[in-house]
Amino acid sequence: MKLRDYQQEAVDALYAFFRANPDPERNPVLAMPTGTGKAVVIAGFVMGIMQAWPSQRVMMCTHVKELIDQNADKLLTMWPQAPLGIYSAGLGEKTAHMPITFAGVQSAAKNPQLFGHIDLMIIDECHLVSPDENASYKKLINALRAVNPKLRVVGLSATIYRLGLGMITEGGVFTDVAYDITGMRAFTKLIDDGYLCPLIPMPTEVVLDVSEVHKRGGEFIASELQQAVAKYDITRDALAEAIEAAKDRHHWLIFATGIDHVMMIQDILSRFGIEARAVHSKMKDSERDDNLAAFKAGEIRALVNADILTTGFDFPALDCIILLRPTSSPGLHVQILGRGTRPLYAPGFDLSTTEGRLAAQTASAKQNCLVLDFAGNTRRLGPINDPRIPKKKGQGTGDIPIKSCDACGCLNHISARVCVNCGEEFTFQEKLTAAASTAQLIVRDEPMVEVFNVDRVTYAPHVKPGFPPSLKVSYYCGLRRFTEWICLWHDGNPIQRKARVWWNERIPHDYPPTIEAALPLVDKLRTPRQIRVWVNKKYPDILAHIF
């Protein structure tokens, strides 16, 4: 198994960090969005450590059996001979003597003396490491350090912050961010490169009212939240709206406020003729596993849970998230949304190329994941790639960087130029200030044209409701990106003739009859060396391509 470019960068960042920081009190974290393969990074790093320094003893720790199993499976897939032991009551295995141990933190913290000398500890979902000295992770780390004071700890998470505490590197086990691809630009590039699937967060007519719910530690008080939200009439109205909005979606994951709310939602869906099953904390593991398996097999359409499937739930076909669980926690909000960002690839495509990945997504049953936010979490906490990062108590909060599309209502990042859902262009207003400026006082009409060297080109389908599809072509020129839309299927429109000329310049092939037929051909298109761009327009216009 070959690591993706960003996964190898993450592994390299860890080696570079440890070379530059030999102090055992310095412990790094890797920030990587859900769906980018943290398990593969763990596997690659552990294999490299053990093959270079065979005498090392490594422990990977996390909080749920699903992640232990997934991470162990990735390591054994990459390195079938790995000297690996599992220590987890949930998985029914307790092997503590192997050079590599993948453990559940609750199980390991009860008997830390069994593991002896550990050189490296890796924590998956490290945002769950509490600063409380009596918490499981701190007890385990302190016990291991009593044996080996030079123990190093590595953390991985999509959300490297905690409500009320700020960044997890601001006091506690972790000290530095060694690698971060969770920010807006990096996250968007992962989508453009076909590694992640876009989310379509839509506002709803029904909105849950939490105005009277108090908070404790920055989060809504669970009992008050359940009382405010778990009401039959409003839940029924929300689900009726969801059924209509998600009628073309195949797999719905629903988040509720508590067990009573879970059962209520399941009952209402049943009355609407939608088969749903539940996952909650009072359920036997065997029943929970059966319900998860039925959902993934497509035997049921909806799966309802209360704070169970926020981490460790890996199901790329998930194409709809229904939020009936308000939260004030940015971490929980991002983790929930992350359930839908894994792409679904159709078979038969070259997934080693951007074009192949995007084509595989287009040919699959999932092009995006619809988010029906009855809880108002997106407006409260922001988008997944630029959430409101929690600050320490008393430091206040920032603005929420979202805006609503006037055409379809979809919630977009504040910097978006076109709507992620319908493609509608946003209108930007310039802010006037009293400060002196060196900017041009009069905007002139003559075009300012610049030539840019093209580093790479990506292709993706673009679909706008009510219009034929087009081919979105993005040119990456250093730090800048320019985009054009090739409208081969706009019959009778002058832009179709322009699109056909564009196609003929690149490939001696008949015009593809559909966008689905075009995507497998993009690898064969000639790539221009340079492009000429009219840059002083609201949206830069590509005037010519130089081959």
C-alpha positions as CSV (number, residue, x, y, z in Angstrom):
1,M,0.0,0.0,0.0
2,K,1.5,3.3,-1.2
3,L,0.9,6.4,0.9
4,R,-0.7,9.3,-0.8
5,D,1.4,12.5,-1.1
6,Y,-0.1,14.2,1.9
7,Q,0.1,11.1,4.0
8,Q,3.8,10.8,3.2
9,E,4.2,14.5,4.1
10,A,2.6,13.8,7.5
11,V,5.0,10.9,8.2
12,D,7.9,13.0,7.1
13,A,6.8,15.9,9.3
14,L,6.9,13.6,12.3
15,Y,10.5,12.5,11.6
16,A,11.5,16.1,11.0
17,F,9.9,17.1,14.3
18,F,11.7,14.5,16.3
19,R,15.0,15.3,14.7
20,A,14.6,19.0,15.6
21,N,13.1,18.4,19.0
22,P,14.8,15.7,21.1
23,D,13.2,16.9,24.3
24,P,10.8,14.2,25.5
25,E,8.5,17.0,26.8
26,R,7.8,18.1,23.2
27,N,5.0,16.0,21.7
28,P,3.5,16.7,18.3
29,V,0.0,16.4,16.8
30,L,-1.1,15.8,13.2
31,A,-4.3,17.6,12.2
32,M,-6.0,15.7,9.3
33,P,-9.6,15.8,8.2
34,T,-11.9,12.8,8.6
35,G,-11.5,10.5,5.6
36,T,-7.9,11.4,4.7
37,G,-6.6,8.1,6.1
38,K,-5.1,8.7,9.5
39,A,-4.9,5.0,9.9
40,V,-2.7,4.7,6.9
41,V,-0.4,7.4,8.3
42,I,-0.2,5.5,11.6
43,A,0.6,2.3,9.8
44,G,3.3,4.0,7.6
45,F,4.9,5.7,10.6
46,V,4.9,2.6,12.8
47,M,6.3,0.3,10.1
48,G,9.1,2.8,9.3
49,I,10.0,3.1,13.0
50,M,10.0,-0.6,13.6
51,Q,12.0,-1.5,10.5
52,A,14.6,1.2,11.2
53,W,14.8,0.6,14.9
54,P,13.5,-3.0,15.6
55,S,14.1,-2.7,19.4
56,Q,11.5,0.0,19.8
57,R,8.2,-0.7,21.6
58,V,5.2,1.1,20.3
59,M,1.6,1.5,21.6
60,M,-1.3,2.9,19.5
61,C,-4.2,3.9,21.8
62,T,-7.7,5.1,21.1
63,H,-11.1,5.0,22.7
64,V,-13.4,2.8,20.6
65,K,-12.9,-0.8,19.4
66,E,-13.8,0.1,15.8
67,L,-10.8,2.4,15.5
68,I,-8.5,-0.2,17.1
69,D,-9.7,-2.7,14.6
70,Q,-9.4,-0.4,11.6
71,N,-6.0,0.8,12.5
72,A,-4.7,-2.7,13.1
73,D,-6.1,-3.8,9.8
74,K,-4.3,-1.0,8.0
75,L,-1.0,-1.9,9.5
76,L,-1.4,-5.6,8.7
77,T,-2.4,-4.8,5.2
78,M,0.7,-2.6,4.7
79,W,3.0,-5.0,6.7
80,P,1.5,-8.5,7.1
81,Q,4.5,-9.6,9.2
82,A,4.0,-6.8,11.8
83,P,4.7,-8.0,15.4
84,L,1.3,-6.7,16.5
85,G,-0.8,-7.5,19.6
86,I,-4.3,-6.2,20.4
87,Y,-5.3,-5.2,23.9
88,S,-9.0,-4.4,24.0
89,A,-11.8,-5.8,26.1
90,G,-14.3,-4.8,23.4
91,L,-12.4,-6.9,20.8
92,G,-12.0,-9.8,23.2
93,E,-8.1,-9.8,22.9
94,K,-5.6,-8.9,25.6
95,T,-2.1,-9.4,24.3
96,A,0.4,-7.0,26.0
97,H,3.9,-8.5,25.3
98,M,4.3,-7.8,21.5
99,P,6.6,-5.0,20.3
100,I,3.6,-3.2,18.8
101,T,0.4,-3.0,20.8
102,F,-2.9,-1.5,19.6
103,A,-4.9,-0.9,22.7
104,G,-8.2,0.6,24.0
105,V,-7.4,3.3,26.5
106,Q,-9.9,2.1,29.1
107,S,-8.5,-1.4,29.0
108,A,-4.8,-0.4,29.0
109,A,-5.2,2.2,31.8
110,K,-6.5,-0.5,34.2
111,N,-3.3,-2.5,33.8
112,P,-0.5,-0.3,32.6
113,Q,2.2,-2.5,34.3
114,L,1.6,-5.2,31.7
115,F,3.2,-3.2,28.9
116,G,6.6,-2.5,30.5
117,H,8.9,-0.2,28.6
118,I,7.1,1.8,25.8
119,D,9.2,4.1,23.6
120,L,6.4,5.7,21.5
121,M,2.7,6.2,22.1
122,I,0.4,7.2,19.3
123,I,-3.1,8.4,20.2
124,D,-5.8,8.4,17.6
125,E,-8.6,11.0,18.1
126,C,-6.2,12.8,20.5
127,H,-8.7,15.7,21.1
128,L,-10.2,13.3,23.7
129,V,-7.1,13.5,25.9
130,S,-8.3,15.4,29.0
131,P,-6.0,17.5,31.0
132,D,-7.5,15.9,34.1
133,E,-4.8,13.9,35.9
134,N,-7.5,11.3,36.9
135,A,-8.6,10.7,33.3
136,S,-7.7,7.4,31.6
137,Y,-5.2,8.8,29.1
138,K,-3.3,10.8,31.7
139,K,-3.2,7.8,34.1
140,L,-1.8,5.6,31.3
141,I,0.8,8.2,30.1
142,N,2.0,8.8,33.7
143,A,2.3,5.1,34.4
144,L,4.3,4.5,31.2
145,R,6.5,7.5,31.9
146,A,7.3,6.1,35.3
147,V,8.9,3.2,33.5
148,N,10.4,5.3,30.6
149,P,10.7,9.0,31.3
150,K,11.7,9.6,27.7
151,L,8.4,8.3,26.3
152,R,7.3,10.3,23.2
153,V,3.6,10.8,22.4
154,V,2.1,11.5,19.0
155,G,-1.5,12.6,18.5
156,L,-3.8,12.5,15.4
157,S,-7.2,14.2,15.1
158,A,-9.4,16.2,12.7
159,T,-10.1,18.6,15.6
160,I,-7.1,19.6,17.6
161,Y,-9.0,21.7,20.1
162,R,-11.3,21.2,23.1
163,L,-14.3,23.2,24.2
164,G,-13.4,25.6,27.0
165,L,-9.7,24.8,26.7
166,G,-8.7,26.1,23.2
167,M,-6.0,24.3,21.2
168,I,-4.8,21.0,22.7
169,T,-1.3,22.3,22.4
170,E,-1.9,25.1,24.8
171,G,-1.0,23.1,28.0
172,G,-1.3,19.4,28.5
173,V,0.4,16.4,26.8
174,F,0.8,17.9,23.4
175,T,3.0,20.9,22.6
176,D,3.3,21.4,18.8
177,V,1.3,21.0,15.6
178,A,3.7,19.2,13.3
179,Y,1.3,19.0,10.3
180,D,-2.1,20.5,9.6
181,I,-4.3,20.1,6.5
182,T,-7.6,20.9,8.2
183,G,-7.6,24.6,7.2
184,M,-9.8,26.1,4.5
185,R,-7.3,26.0,1.7
186,A,-5.9,22.6,2.4
187,F,-9.3,21.1,2.9
188,T,-10.6,22.6,-0.3
189,K,-7.6,21.2,-2.2
190,L,-8.3,17.8,-0.8
191,I,-11.8,18.0,-2.4
192,D,-10.5,19.4,-5.7
193,D,-7.9,16.5,-5.8
194,G,-10.7,13.9,-5.3
195,Y,-9.6,12.8,-1.8
196,L,-12.6,14.2,0.0
197,C,-16.3,14.5,-0.9
198,P,-18.0,17.9,-0.7
199,L,-20.8,18.6,1.9
200,I,-23.9,20.4,0.9
201,P,-25.3,22.0,4.2
202,M,-28.8,23.2,3.6
203,P,-30.9,25.3,6.0
204,T,-34.3,23.9,6.9
205,E,-37.8,25.3,7.5
206,V,-38.0,23.6,10.9
207,V,-35.3,24.9,13.3
208,L,-34.9,23.5,16.8
209,D,-35.2,26.1,19.5
210,V,-32.4,26.0,22.1
211,S,-32.7,29.6,23.2
212,E,-33.8,28.6,26.7
213,V,-31.2,25.8,27.1
214,H,-28.4,26.6,29.5
215,K,-24.7,25.7,29.0
216,R,-22.2,24.0,31.3
217,G,-18.5,24.0,30.3
218,G,-19.5,25.7,27.0
219,E,-21.9,22.9,25.9
220,F,-25.7,22.6,26.2
221,I,-26.8,20.8,29.4
222,A,-27.9,17.4,28.2
223,S,-31.0,17.1,30.3
224,E,-32.3,20.5,29.3
225,L,-31.4,19.9,25.6
226,Q,-33.3,16.7,25.6
227,Q,-36.3,18.4,27.1
228,A,-36.2,21.3,24.6
229,V,-35.6,19.2,21.5
230,A,-37.1,15.8,22.0
231,K,-40.7,16.9,21.3
232,Y,-42.9,14.7,19.2
233,D,-44.6,17.4,17.0
234,I,-41.4,19.3,16.0
235,T,-39.5,16.1,15.5
236,R,-42.2,14.7,13.2
237,D,-42.3,18.0,11.3
238,A,-38.5,17.9,10.9
239,L,-38.5,14.3,9.7
240,A,-41.3,15.0,7.2
241,E,-39.2,17.8,5.8
242,A,-36.1,15.6,5.7
243,I,-38.0,12.8,3.9
244,E,-38.9,15.2,1.1
245,A,-35.4,16.8,0.9
246,A,-33.5,13.5,1.1
247,K,-35.8,11.4,-1.1
248,D,-33.0,10.8,-3.6
249,R,-30.4,9.9,-1.0
250,H,-29.8,6.3,-0.1
251,H,-28.1,6.3,3.3
252,W,-29.2,8.7,6.1
253,L,-27.3,9.1,9.3
254,I,-29.4,10.9,12.0
255,F,-28.0,12.5,15.1
256,A,-30.4,12.8,18.1
257,T,-30.0,14.4,21.5
258,G,-30.4,11.3,23.7
259,I,-31.7,7.7,23.8
260,D,-35.4,8.8,24.2
261,H,-35.0,11.0,21.2
262,V,-33.4,8.2,19.2
263,M,-36.4,5.9,19.9
264,M,-38.9,8.7,19.1
265,I,-37.2,9.3,15.7
266,Q,-37.1,5.6,14.9
267,D,-40.8,5.3,15.7
268,I,-41.8,8.4,13.6
269,L,-39.8,7.2,10.6
270,S,-41.5,3.8,10.9
271,R,-44.9,5.5,10.8
272,F,-43.7,7.3,7.6
273,G,-42.8,4.0,6.1
274,I,-39.0,4.5,6.4
275,E,-37.2,1.5,8.0
276,A,-34.7,2.8,10.6
277,R,-32.6,1.2,13.3
278,A,-31.0,2.7,16.4
279,V,-27.5,2.8,17.9
280,H,-27.2,4.0,21.5
281,S,-25.2,3.4,24.7
282,K,-27.6,1.1,26.4
283,M,-27.7,-1.4,23.5
284,K,-25.8,-4.7,23.6
285,D,-22.7,-4.7,21.4
286,S,-24.1,-7.5,19.3
287,E,-27.3,-5.6,18.5
288,R,-25.4,-2.5,17.7
289,D,-23.0,-4.3,15.4
290,D,-26.0,-6.0,13.6
291,N,-27.7,-2.6,13.1
292,L,-24.5,-1.1,11.7
293,A,-24.0,-4.0,9.4
294,A,-27.6,-3.8,8.1
295,F,-27.2,0.0,7.4
296,K,-23.9,-0.5,5.5
297,A,-25.5,-3.4,3.5
298,G,-28.3,-1.1,2.4
299,E,-31.0,-3.2,4.2
300,I,-32.3,-0.1,5.9
301,R,-32.2,3.5,4.8
302,A,-31.8,5.4,8.1
303,L,-29.6,4.9,11.2
304,V,-30.3,7.0,14.3
305,N,-27.8,7.5,17.0
306,A,-27.0,9.7,20.0
307,D,-23.3,10.7,20.2
308,I,-22.1,7.2,19.3
309,L,-21.1,7.5,15.7
310,T,-19.2,10.8,16.0
311,T,-15.8,9.1,15.6
312,G,-14.7,5.7,14.2
313,F,-17.7,5.3,11.8
314,D,-16.3,4.6,8.3
315,F,-18.9,4.3,5.6
316,P,-18.0,6.1,2.3
317,A,-21.5,5.6,0.8
318,L,-23.1,7.8,3.4
319,D,-24.8,10.6,1.4
320,C,-27.1,12.3,3.9
321,I,-26.6,13.6,7.5
322,I,-29.7,14.8,9.4
323,L,-28.9,16.9,12.4
324,L,-31.4,16.9,15.2
325,R,-28.7,17.3,17.8
326,P,-27.8,20.9,18.6
327,T,-24.3,21.5,20.0
328,S,-22.0,24.3,21.0
329,S,-18.9,22.2,20.6
330,P,-17.0,23.0,17.3
331,G,-15.1,19.7,17.8
332,L,-18.3,17.6,17.9
333,H,-19.8,19.6,15.0
334,V,-16.7,18.9,12.8
335,Q,-16.5,15.3,13.8
336,I,-20.2,14.7,13.0
337,L,-19.9,16.4,9.6
338,G,-16.8,14.4,8.9
339,R,-18.9,11.2,8.7
340,G,-20.0,12.4,5.2
341,T,-16.7,13.6,3.7
342,R,-15.4,10.2,2.7
343,P,-15.7,9.8,-1.1
344,L,-17.3,6.8,-2.8
345,Y,-15.3,5.6,-5.8
346,A,-16.8,3.5,-8.6
347,P,-14.6,0.6,-9.7
348,G,-12.6,0.7,-12.9
349,F,-10.8,4.0,-12.5
350,D,-7.2,4.9,-11.8
351,L,-7.3,6.3,-8.3
352,S,-3.6,7.4,-8.4
353,T,-4.6,10.4,-10.5
354,T,-6.8,13.4,-9.7
355,E,-8.8,12.9,-12.8
356,G,-9.3,9.3,-12.1
357,R,-10.5,9.9,-8.5
358,L,-12.9,12.7,-9.7
359,A,-14.2,10.5,-12.5
360,A,-14.7,7.6,-10.0
361,Q,-16.7,9.8,-7.7
362,T,-18.9,11.0,-10.6
363,A,-19.6,7.5,-11.7
364,S,-20.5,6.4,-8.2
365,A,-23.8,6.7,-6.4
366,K,-22.5,9.6,-4.3
367,Q,-21.2,12.9,-5.6
368,N,-21.7,14.8,-2.4
369,C,-23.3,14.5,1.1
370,L,-26.4,16.4,1.9
371,V,-26.5,17.9,5.4
372,L,-30.0,18.9,6.8
373,D,-29.1,21.1,9.7
374,F,-32.3,21.3,11.8
375,A,-30.1,22.0,14.8
376,G,-28.6,25.2,13.4
377,N,-25.1,24.0,14.1
378,T,-23.6,25.4,10.9
379,R,-24.8,28.9,11.6
380,R,-23.7,28.6,15.3
381,L,-20.3,27.0,14.7
382,G,-19.3,27.6,11.0
383,P,-18.3,25.3,8.1
384,I,-16.3,22.1,8.5
385,N,-13.1,23.6,6.9
386,D,-13.2,26.9,8.9
387,P,-15.1,26.3,12.2
388,R,-15.1,28.7,15.1
389,I,-12.1,27.4,17.0
390,P,-12.9,27.3,20.8
391,K,-10.9,29.6,23.0
392,K,-10.0,29.3,26.6
393,K,-12.7,30.5,29.1
394,G,-13.1,34.2,29.2
395,Q,-11.4,34.9,25.8
396,G,-14.7,35.3,23.8
397,T,-15.6,34.0,20.4
398,G,-15.2,35.0,16.8
399,D,-17.5,35.6,13.9
400,I,-19.0,32.7,12.0
401,P,-17.5,32.6,8.4
402,I,-20.6,31.5,6.5
403,K,-23.2,33.0,4.1
404,S,-26.3,31.7,2.5
405,C,-26.9,31.4,-1.2
406,D,-29.9,33.5,-2.4
407,A,-30.7,31.0,-5.2
408,C,-30.8,27.7,-3.3
409,G,-30.2,28.5,0.4
410,C,-27.0,26.4,0.7
411,L,-24.6,27.6,3.5
412,N,-21.2,28.5,2.0
413,H,-17.9,29.7,3.4
414,I,-17.8,33.5,3.5
415,S,-15.0,33.6,0.9
416,A,-16.8,31.4,-1.7
417,R,-17.3,33.1,-5.1
418,V,-19.8,30.5,-6.4
419,C,-22.3,28.3,-4.4
420,V,-21.0,24.8,-3.8
421,N,-24.4,23.4,-4.5
422,C,-26.0,25.3,-7.4
423,G,-23.0,27.2,-8.9
424,E,-24.7,30.6,-8.4
425,E,-22.2,33.5,-8.4
426,F,-22.1,35.6,-5.2
427,T,-22.1,39.4,-5.4
428,F,-19.3,41.0,-3.4
429,Q,-19.5,44.5,-2.0
430,E,-16.5,46.6,-1.4
431,K,-16.1,48.2,2.0
432,L,-15.2,51.9,2.1
433,T,-12.8,53.1,4.8
434,A,-11.5,56.5,5.8
435,A,-7.9,55.5,5.5
436,A,-5.7,56.8,2.7
437,S,-5.0,54.3,-0.1
438,T,-2.6,53.7,-2.9
439,A,-5.2,51.9,-4.9
440,Q,-6.2,53.1,-8.4
441,L,-8.8,55.9,-7.9
442,I,-10.6,55.3,-11.3
443,V,-11.1,51.8,-12.6
444,R,-10.1,51.7,-16.3
445,D,-11.8,49.6,-18.9
446,E,-8.8,48.3,-20.8
447,P,-7.9,44.7,-19.9
448,M,-4.8,43.8,-18.0
449,V,-3.6,40.5,-19.4
450,E,-0.9,38.4,-17.9
451,V,0.7,35.1,-18.9
452,F,1.0,32.3,-16.4
453,N,3.0,29.1,-16.5
454,V,0.7,26.1,-15.9
455,D,1.9,23.6,-13.2
456,R,-1.0,21.2,-13.4
457,V,-4.6,20.9,-14.6
458,T,-7.6,19.2,-12.9
459,Y,-11.0,18.3,-14.3
460,A,-14.3,17.8,-12.5
461,P,-18.0,17.6,-13.3
462,H,-20.0,20.7,-12.7
463,V,-23.8,20.4,-12.3
464,K,-26.2,23.3,-11.8
465,P,-29.9,22.6,-11.2
466,G,-31.9,23.4,-14.3
467,F,-28.9,23.5,-16.7
468,P,-26.9,20.9,-18.6
469,P,-23.7,19.7,-17.0
470,S,-20.3,21.2,-17.8
471,L,-16.6,20.2,-17.3
472,K,-14.9,22.3,-14.7
473,V,-11.2,22.9,-15.6
474,S,-8.8,24.3,-13.1
475,Y,-5.3,25.5,-13.9
476,Y,-2.8,25.7,-11.1
477,C,-0.2,28.4,-11.7
478,G,2.2,28.7,-8.8
479,L,0.0,30.0,-5.9
480,R,-2.9,31.0,-8.1
481,R,-5.7,29.0,-9.7
482,F,-7.8,29.9,-12.7
483,T,-11.0,28.1,-13.7
484,E,-13.1,27.7,-16.8
485,W,-16.2,25.8,-17.6
486,I,-16.4,23.7,-20.8
487,C,-20.1,23.5,-21.9
488,L,-20.1,20.7,-24.5
489,W,-23.7,19.8,-23.7
490,H,-25.4,23.2,-23.9
491,D,-27.2,22.4,-27.2
492,G,-27.8,25.4,-29.5
493,N,-25.9,27.8,-27.3
494,P,-22.9,29.7,-28.7
495,I,-20.8,28.6,-25.8
496,Q,-21.2,25.0,-27.1
497,R,-19.3,25.9,-30.3
498,K,-16.5,27.5,-28.2
499,A,-16.4,24.3,-26.0
500,R,-16.0,22.1,-29.1
501,V,-13.1,24.2,-30.4
502,W,-11.5,23.8,-26.9
503,W,-12.0,20.0,-27.1
504,N,-10.6,19.7,-30.6
505,E,-7.4,21.6,-29.5
506,R,-6.7,18.9,-27.0
507,I,-7.8,15.5,-28.4
508,P,-8.6,14.1,-31.8
509,H,-11.8,12.4,-30.6
510,D,-15.5,12.8,-31.2
511,Y,-17.2,15.0,-28.7
512,P,-18.3,12.9,-25.7
513,P,-22.1,12.6,-25.6
514,T,-22.3,13.0,-21.8
515,I,-20.2,14.3,-18.9
516,E,-19.8,10.7,-17.8
517,A,-18.3,9.8,-21.1
518,A,-16.0,12.8,-21.0
519,L,-14.3,12.1,-17.6
520,P,-12.5,8.9,-18.6
521,L,-10.9,10.8,-21.5
522,V,-9.4,13.8,-19.5
523,D,-6.1,11.9,-19.0
524,K,-5.6,12.1,-22.8
525,L,-6.2,15.8,-23.1
526,R,-3.2,18.0,-24.1
527,T,-2.2,20.3,-21.3
528,P,-1.2,23.9,-22.1
529,R,2.2,25.1,-21.0
530,Q,0.8,28.6,-20.4
531,I,-2.4,30.5,-20.3
532,R,-3.2,34.2,-21.0
533,V,-5.5,35.6,-18.4
534,W,-7.5,38.9,-18.2
535,V,-6.8,39.5,-14.5
536,N,-8.4,42.8,-13.7
537,K,-12.0,41.5,-14.0
538,K,-14.2,40.5,-11.1
539,Y,-13.6,36.9,-12.2
540,P,-10.4,36.5,-14.2
541,D,-11.0,35.3,-17.8
542,I,-8.8,32.8,-19.6
543,L,-8.3,34.3,-23.1
544,A,-5.9,31.8,-24.7
545,H,-4.0,28.5,-24.1
546,I,-0.4,28.1,-25.2
547,F,0.7,24.6,-25.9
